[in-house]
Amino acid sequence: MISKYVDLYEKGLLKEKAQEALQHLEACDLCPRQCRVDRTTVNEGICRTGREAKITSYGPHFGEERPLVGRKGSGTIFFTSCNMRCIFCQNYEISQLREGYHISADKLADIMLSLQSSGCHNINFVSPSHFVAQIMEALVIATGRGLSVPLVYNTGGYDSIDALNLLDGIVDIYMPDIKYMDASVGKRLSGVKNYPQVVKDAIREMHRQVGDLVVDERGVAVRGLLVRHLVLPEQLAGTEEAMRFLADEISKNTYINIMDQYYPCYKALDSPPLNRRVNRAEFEAAVGAAKEAGLTRLDHLVSRSSSPNMDSFWLSLF
């Protein structure tokens, strides 16, 4: 299946969209932070990133959701920094300490093509919200050289509608987190304003663009929405409300991965109740909330232990 962005490229529209996105960098408003700094000249704003993209690593990834991984892996590109400031981030060296290296649009295009050549089923942009323009710029180059696999927008969910509109017809698979349903929790734990409303609006727009998740005869995703929800101690994530939102306002056929992989790291050890792992009862309650809401496509890991190196097994209601 050839992705829709290839058609946009052939019509000259992909280049137009990329140029429009790059103009936003001059007073950056590409995420809900609306910093409006000139990223063509400085590395300021919340993300502290400038004109060039910055990445930390890339390669085939076999630890993502099964519809993305297939047999040959998801071609992940991990971008440096983030527009959120989660105090429990498991990748804080990348997101908060901003470890990584700058990369030109031409080199980023080469990486996309190398991942496709290695057999990856898709190109998976991890934490892309602050690099929308740079990704689109590189995509024009890569598509001209033969890129055609689906594109995955793997985000924390704090995305602006303006940026998502630029990506309309380009992204094949949206994979947002839905982290919190209480704005005060989002502010305290991730340093962002009005997270619930922002993520709800973003998910609505993502679903409008790509619909429910569609897989091919191999079970590999080709298009659609895939949502992640990390269960937090003492229901801090607002799981019941999040599941009702997805079922009632998006689609009961929404593919949702309910995750139990939370563990205390970064600043979480000093912030009870985040200083402990989620227990089995909390996780099973979250899965139960999804079923009660009427969601029919659940992907979830049920823990047998509460230790960081827990044995586990997969359940899937597909």
C-alpha positions as CSV (number, residue, x, y, z in Angstrom):
1,M,0.0,0.0,0.0
2,I,1.5,3.4,-1.1
3,S,0.9,6.1,1.5
4,K,-1.1,9.2,0.6
5,Y,1.9,11.5,1.1
6,V,3.3,10.1,-2.1
7,D,0.4,11.4,-4.0
8,L,0.8,14.8,-2.3
9,Y,4.4,14.8,-3.4
10,E,3.6,14.0,-7.0
11,K,1.1,16.9,-7.1
12,G,3.6,19.3,-5.5
13,L,1.5,19.7,-2.4
14,L,3.9,18.1,0.0
15,K,6.5,20.7,-0.7
16,E,4.0,23.5,-0.3
17,K,2.9,22.1,3.1
18,A,6.6,21.7,4.2
19,Q,7.3,25.3,3.3
20,E,4.3,26.5,5.2
21,A,5.4,24.6,8.2
22,L,8.9,26.0,8.1
23,Q,7.5,29.5,8.1
24,H,6.0,28.8,11.5
25,L,9.5,28.4,13.0
26,E,10.1,32.1,12.7
27,A,7.6,32.7,15.5
28,C,7.0,29.1,16.5
29,D,3.5,28.2,17.3
30,L,3.6,24.5,16.2
31,C,2.6,23.1,19.6
32,P,0.2,24.3,22.3
33,R,3.0,26.0,24.1
34,Q,2.9,28.9,21.6
35,C,6.4,30.1,22.6
36,R,6.6,32.3,19.4
37,V,10.4,32.4,19.5
38,D,12.4,32.5,16.2
39,R,13.7,29.0,16.1
40,T,15.6,29.8,12.8
41,T,18.1,31.8,14.9
42,V,17.9,30.6,18.5
43,N,17.5,27.4,20.5
44,E,14.9,28.8,22.9
45,G,11.3,28.2,23.9
46,I,10.2,25.2,26.0
47,C,11.8,22.6,23.7
48,R,15.1,24.5,23.5
49,T,15.6,23.3,19.9
50,G,16.3,25.4,16.8
51,R,16.2,25.2,13.0
52,E,17.7,21.7,12.6
53,A,16.1,18.5,14.0
54,K,17.9,16.7,16.8
55,I,17.7,13.0,17.3
56,T,19.2,10.5,19.8
57,S,18.9,7.2,17.9
58,Y,17.1,5.3,15.2
59,G,16.6,1.7,14.0
60,P,14.1,-1.2,13.8
61,H,12.1,-1.4,17.0
62,F,10.4,-4.6,18.1
63,G,9.0,-3.4,21.4
64,E,6.2,-1.3,19.9
65,E,2.6,-2.4,19.5
66,R,2.2,-5.6,17.5
67,P,0.4,-3.9,14.5
68,L,3.4,-1.6,14.1
69,V,6.1,-4.2,14.6
70,G,4.9,-7.0,12.4
71,R,7.9,-9.3,11.5
72,K,10.5,-6.8,10.5
73,G,10.0,-4.0,13.1
74,S,8.9,-0.4,13.3
75,G,11.4,2.0,11.9
76,T,11.7,4.4,14.9
77,I,13.5,7.7,15.0
78,F,13.8,9.1,18.5
79,F,13.8,12.9,18.6
80,T,15.5,14.8,21.3
81,S,13.6,17.1,23.7
82,C,9.9,17.3,24.3
83,N,7.2,19.9,24.7
84,M,6.1,18.3,28.0
85,R,8.0,18.1,31.3
86,C,6.8,14.8,32.8
87,I,8.5,14.4,36.2
88,F,8.3,10.6,35.8
89,C,9.6,10.4,32.2
90,Q,11.4,7.1,31.6
91,N,13.4,8.7,28.8
92,Y,14.3,11.9,30.7
93,E,17.9,11.9,29.4
94,I,16.4,12.4,25.9
95,S,13.3,14.5,26.7
96,Q,14.6,16.7,29.6
97,L,18.4,16.6,29.4
98,R,18.2,16.8,25.6
99,E,20.9,14.2,24.8
100,G,21.4,13.7,21.0
101,Y,22.8,15.3,17.9
102,H,21.6,17.8,15.3
103,I,20.8,16.4,11.9
104,S,20.2,18.0,8.5
105,A,17.0,17.5,6.5
106,D,19.0,15.5,3.9
107,K,20.5,13.2,6.5
108,L,17.1,12.7,8.2
109,A,15.7,11.7,4.8
110,D,18.6,9.2,4.4
111,I,17.7,7.6,7.7
112,M,14.0,7.2,6.7
113,L,15.1,5.5,3.5
114,S,17.6,3.3,5.3
115,L,14.8,2.1,7.6
116,Q,12.6,1.4,4.7
117,S,15.4,-0.5,2.9
118,S,15.9,-2.7,6.0
119,G,12.3,-3.9,5.7
120,C,10.7,-1.8,8.5
121,H,6.9,-1.7,8.0
122,N,6.7,2.0,8.8
123,I,8.7,5.1,9.8
124,N,7.9,5.9,13.5
125,F,8.6,9.5,14.6
126,V,8.9,9.4,18.4
127,S,8.2,12.7,20.2
128,P,7.8,14.7,17.0
129,S,5.6,17.5,18.1
130,H,8.3,20.2,18.2
131,F,9.9,19.0,14.9
132,V,6.8,18.9,12.7
133,A,8.4,21.4,10.2
134,Q,11.8,19.7,10.1
135,I,10.1,16.2,9.6
136,M,8.1,17.6,6.7
137,E,11.1,19.2,5.1
138,A,13.0,15.9,5.2
139,L,10.0,14.0,4.0
140,V,9.9,15.9,0.8
141,I,13.5,14.8,0.1
142,A,12.9,11.2,1.1
143,T,9.7,10.8,-0.9
144,G,11.5,12.1,-4.0
145,R,14.0,9.3,-3.4
146,G,11.4,6.6,-3.1
147,L,10.0,6.6,0.4
148,S,6.5,5.1,0.5
149,V,5.9,3.2,3.8
150,P,3.3,4.4,6.3
151,L,4.3,7.2,8.7
152,V,3.6,7.0,12.4
153,Y,3.2,10.1,14.5
154,N,4.1,8.8,18.0
155,T,3.3,11.7,20.5
156,G,2.5,12.6,24.1
157,G,-0.8,14.0,22.9
158,Y,0.0,17.6,23.5
159,D,-0.4,18.7,19.9
160,S,-1.9,21.8,18.3
161,I,-4.7,21.6,15.7
162,D,-2.7,23.9,13.4
163,A,0.2,21.4,13.3
164,L,-2.1,18.5,12.8
165,N,-3.8,20.3,9.9
166,L,-0.4,20.6,8.3
167,L,0.0,16.9,8.7
168,D,-3.4,16.0,7.2
169,G,-2.8,13.6,4.3
170,I,0.8,13.0,5.4
171,V,0.6,11.0,8.6
172,D,-0.9,7.5,8.1
173,I,-1.0,6.3,11.7
174,Y,-1.4,8.6,14.7
175,M,-0.3,7.1,18.0
176,P,-1.0,9.6,20.8
177,D,-0.8,9.1,24.6
178,I,-3.9,10.1,26.6
179,K,-2.2,10.8,29.9
180,Y,-4.5,12.7,32.1
181,M,-8.2,13.8,32.4
182,D,-7.6,16.3,35.2
183,A,-5.9,19.6,34.1
184,S,-4.4,20.2,37.5
185,V,-2.7,16.8,37.3
186,G,-1.3,17.6,33.9
187,K,0.1,20.9,35.2
188,R,1.6,19.3,38.3
189,L,3.1,16.2,36.6
190,S,3.9,17.4,33.1
191,G,4.1,21.2,33.4
192,V,1.4,21.8,30.7
193,K,-1.8,23.8,30.7
194,N,-5.2,22.3,30.0
195,Y,-3.8,18.9,28.9
196,P,-7.3,17.1,28.9
197,Q,-8.8,19.6,26.5
198,V,-5.8,19.7,24.3
199,V,-5.4,15.9,24.0
200,K,-9.2,15.5,23.4
201,D,-9.2,18.0,20.6
202,A,-6.0,16.5,19.1
203,I,-7.4,12.9,19.2
204,R,-10.7,14.1,17.6
205,E,-8.7,15.7,14.7
206,M,-6.4,12.6,14.4
207,H,-9.4,10.3,14.1
208,R,-11.1,12.6,11.6
209,Q,-8.0,12.4,9.4
210,V,-7.3,8.7,9.5
211,G,-10.2,6.9,11.2
212,D,-10.0,3.6,13.2
213,L,-6.9,1.5,12.9
214,V,-6.7,-0.7,9.7
215,V,-4.4,-3.6,9.4
216,D,-3.5,-5.6,6.3
217,E,-3.6,-9.4,5.8
218,R,-0.4,-9.7,7.8
219,G,-1.9,-7.9,10.8
220,V,0.4,-4.9,10.1
221,A,-1.1,-1.4,10.5
222,V,-1.5,0.6,7.4
223,R,-3.6,3.5,8.6
224,G,-5.6,4.8,11.5
225,L,-5.6,5.8,15.2
226,L,-3.8,3.8,17.9
227,V,-4.0,5.3,21.5
228,R,-1.8,4.6,24.4
229,H,-2.8,5.0,28.1
230,L,-0.3,4.6,30.9
231,V,-1.9,3.6,34.2
232,L,-0.6,5.6,37.1
233,P,-0.8,5.0,40.9
234,E,-4.0,6.0,42.6
235,Q,-5.9,6.7,39.4
236,L,-3.9,9.8,38.6
237,A,-4.3,9.2,34.9
238,G,-8.1,9.4,35.1
239,T,-8.5,6.1,33.3
240,E,-12.3,5.8,33.5
241,E,-12.9,9.2,32.0
242,A,-10.3,8.6,29.3
243,M,-11.9,5.3,28.3
244,R,-15.4,6.9,28.2
245,F,-14.1,9.7,26.0
246,L,-12.6,7.3,23.5
247,A,-15.7,5.1,23.4
248,D,-18.3,7.8,23.4
249,E,-16.7,10.6,21.4
250,I,-14.2,8.8,19.1
251,S,-15.1,5.2,18.4
252,K,-15.7,2.0,20.3
253,N,-13.4,0.5,17.7
254,T,-10.5,2.6,18.9
255,Y,-7.4,0.5,19.3
256,I,-6.2,1.2,22.8
257,N,-3.0,0.0,24.5
258,I,-3.4,0.1,28.3
259,M,0.1,0.0,29.7
260,D,1.3,-1.2,33.1
261,Q,4.9,-0.3,32.6
262,Y,5.0,2.7,34.9
263,Y,7.9,2.7,37.4
264,P,9.4,5.5,39.5
265,C,12.3,7.4,37.8
266,Y,13.6,10.9,37.3
267,K,11.8,13.1,39.9
268,A,9.0,10.7,40.7
269,L,10.8,9.2,43.7
270,D,10.2,12.5,45.5
271,S,6.5,12.7,44.5
272,P,4.2,10.2,46.2
273,P,2.2,8.3,45.0
274,L,4.4,8.2,41.9
275,N,7.2,6.8,44.0
276,R,5.8,3.3,43.6
277,R,4.7,1.0,40.8
278,V,1.1,0.4,39.8
279,N,-0.2,-2.7,41.5
280,R,-2.2,-5.4,39.9
281,A,-5.5,-4.3,41.2
282,E,-5.0,-0.8,39.8
283,F,-4.1,-2.2,36.4
284,E,-7.0,-4.6,36.3
285,A,-9.4,-1.9,37.2
286,A,-8.1,0.2,34.3
287,V,-8.6,-2.7,31.9
288,G,-12.1,-3.2,33.4
289,A,-12.9,0.5,32.8
290,A,-12.0,0.1,29.1
291,K,-14.3,-2.9,28.8
292,E,-17.1,-1.2,30.7
293,A,-16.9,1.8,28.4
294,G,-17.5,-0.6,25.5
295,L,-14.0,-0.4,23.8
296,T,-13.6,-3.5,21.7
297,R,-9.9,-3.4,20.6
298,L,-7.7,-3.7,23.7
299,D,-4.0,-4.5,23.8
300,H,-2.8,-4.8,27.3
301,L,-0.1,-6.4,29.5
302,V,-1.4,-8.1,32.7
303,S,1.3,-8.2,35.3
304,R,2.1,-11.3,37.5
305,S,4.4,-9.3,39.7
306,S,4.9,-5.7,40.8
307,S,8.7,-5.8,40.5
308,P,10.5,-3.9,37.7
309,N,11.6,-7.2,36.1
310,M,8.1,-8.7,36.3
311,D,7.1,-11.8,34.3
312,S,4.1,-11.0,32.2
313,F,1.8,-12.3,29.5
314,W,-0.2,-10.6,26.7
315,L,-3.9,-10.5,26.4
316,S,-5.6,-9.1,23.3
317,L,-9.2,-8.5,22.5
318,F,-9.1,-7.7,18.8
